[in-house]
């Protein structure tokens, strides 16, 4: 995993957009973002057990797997949003980017690759995109039944309990 400040230049979201200013794990932790490198599934199983994750599935984001829906789906993932639950992803293959909002409301970009596991806290604004190779395979973990409900950024979300709790910790 490589984390850095997003450069905010125009261009394809799937490019690196690396400002050259790195972000360390301590700063990510202050945002509530947890990272682990798990070279094998045993590490994922331990974390899932510790955090009471009972369900999991796999998703492949690629033109080959999604066909004509790929470009639209990647745009949906890249819309700034939050979730009312933690988001945990374990990268099984390929590479992609998770961008999270900093305390100052700037973007921090994380490049994830095979073996990387990321946990985003409920209530954090974020977005996702594949890299320029247009392929990633990830395991999604859930505490209950699998669900992925993005709430696109809007002022009224500031009153959402998950957002309020996140903002009070960050």
N, C-alpha and C positions, 0 to 999 in steps of 0.2 A: 504494500500500500504506500502510496505517495500522497501527501496532503500539502496543499498550497493555496494561496489566495488566487482566486479567479481573476483573470486580467481584464474582463469586461470589454474586450474588443469585439467588433462585429465579426461574424463568420459562423461557420457550421458549429453547432453545439457539440458535435462529436469530435472536434479537435481538442488538443490539450488545454488551450487557454491558460497556460502556465505563466504567471507573472514573474517567476523567479524568486518569489518570497515564500519560503516553506512554512508549514504549520506543524507543530509537534503534537505528540499524543497527549501531552499535558493540557494543551489548549483545547483539543477536541474533547477531552474529558470534562473540562469546564463547561462545555456546551452540552454535556450529557451524552456525547457520542462515545461508544465503546468499540474498540478494535482488538481483534485477536487474529493471529495467523494460525490456522489449523491445517497442517499438512495432510491429516487424515480425518475421517469422519468421527473417530473416537473423541476428539477434542470438541467437536460440535455437539455430540451426544451429552457430554459432561455439562456444557453450557446450557443446553436445552433443559436438562434435568434441574440444574440449579435455578433456572428462571421459570420453571413450570410450563415449558412449551410441550404440548401434547401432540400436536399435529404438524405435518410438513408436506410440502409438495415441491415440484420442480417446475421451473419455467425456462423456456428457451426464447430469447428475443433475437430474431434474425429474419431477414427477408425469406429465406428458404422455409422456415417453420411457419411464419405468419402470412406469407404471401402478400397480396396487395394491401392488407391491413397494416403492414409493418410501419410504413412512414407515419401514418396517422397515430398509431399506438405509441411510437417513440415521442411524438409531439405531446400526447396526453401525459406520458411519464415526465416530460420536461416542464410541464406547467407547475409552477410553484404551488405546493400544497402541504398539508399536514394530515396526520392520522390521529385517531383517538386512542390507538394502541401503539405499543412499541413496534418498530419495523426491524426485523432481523433477517439478514441475507447472508448466505454462504456461497461464495463463488466456486462453482464446480468446473467451469471452463470459460475461456474468453476473457474479455476485459470490458470495463465500463466505468462510468463516473457517477458518484453521488455528490451533489452539491448541497451544503447546509448553510443556513443563515447564521452569521456570527452574532455576538452580543450587539455589535454596532450595525447590524443589518446588512453586512457585506457577505458576499459568497465565498465560502471555503470549498475548494474542490478536492475530492478524494478519488484517486485512480485505484480501482480494485482489480485484482487478478485472481487466478486460481489459488485456492487455499485461504483467501481473505474472508473474514467474517466481520460484519459491521452490525451494530445495534444502534438504531436511532430512537431517541426517546419519544414518547407520545407528545404531541404538541409542537414539535420543532418543524419549522418550514424547511422544505427540501425539494429536490427534484432529481431525476435520474436520466441518464442517456447511455447508450452504447458508445463505444469509441468508433473510430473511422473504419474498423473492420466489420462493423455491423453484426456482431455476434457476442452473446453472453448466455451462459447457462447458469442458473442460480437455484439454490434451495431456499424456499421461504418457510419460516417457522412461525407457528401460531400457538397461542395459549388455548384457544378453543377451536371452533370450526374455522376453516380457512376463509378469510375475507380480506379484501383489499379495497377500502373505501377512501379515496382521496377527497379532501375538502380543500378546494382551491382558495388561495389567499383572498381574504375579504375582511373588512373592518369588523363585521359582526362575529367573526370567529374569535376575536379577542375575549369574548365573554364565555367561550366554550371552556368547560372545566379542565380538559386536557391542556389547552393553551395557557390558561391561568396558572395551573400547577407548574408547567414548564417554565413560564416567564418568571415565576417566583423563585425557582431554583437557579436559573441561568445568570 
